[in-house]
Amino acid sequence: MFEDMLSFPVFPWLKIMFKKTFVVAVLVLCPFFQVFADADTTKAVQTEAAVKAARLVMDDFMTHFNARDKVRWADTLLFPHVRVASGGVIVTPSKAEFVANMDFEAFAETFNWSHSAWDSIELIQAGPDKVHFKVQFSRFNPAGERYVTYDSLYIVQRDGDRWGIRARSSFAP
C-alpha cells in the first residue's frame, strides 16, 4: 500500500525522499549494528574462556582432594565458600578456617574412602564471570570399588583474575 503511494504521480518527490532517507539511515545505523555484533562476539569469547577456566578448577579440585592436599584443595575454592549438604548450609569464611577444619584421615575412615572421581561434568549456564556445572561423582573404597555416587551443583566464579568454586550443593553427606 505504501509503495502504491510512492508510485502515485502526484508524489514523485516522496519516492526520491524515501529512498534517500533509507540510504542515509542505513549508512548511519550500520556502525551501531557492528558495535552490537562485536559486543556479542566479545561476550561469547569471554564466556568460552570462562568455561575453560572453570573446568580447569574442577579438575584441580578433584586432583587435590584425592591427593589429600588440604592447602592446594582450598586453593580451588573462593571464600567465603558455601556448601549445601546433609540438610544444612555451611559457610566457611576463610581459607585458613577451611584448612583447619579438614581432616582427610577422619574422612577416609568415616566413609571407607580411598578416592573420588567425576562421572560427569555438564555445563548448565555460563557467563564471562560465573559458570554453573551439574556434576556427578563417585567415591571409591581402598579396594578400588565404587561404593556410592552423588549428584551435585557447582558454581565456579571469577574473583579478580582468579577462578574458584564459590558454592557446592550436594546430596553427599
Helices and strands as residue ranges (DSSP letters): H 2-7, H 12-66, H 70-74, E 77-85, E 88-92, H 95-101, H 104-111, E 115-126, E 130-140, E 146-159, E 162-170
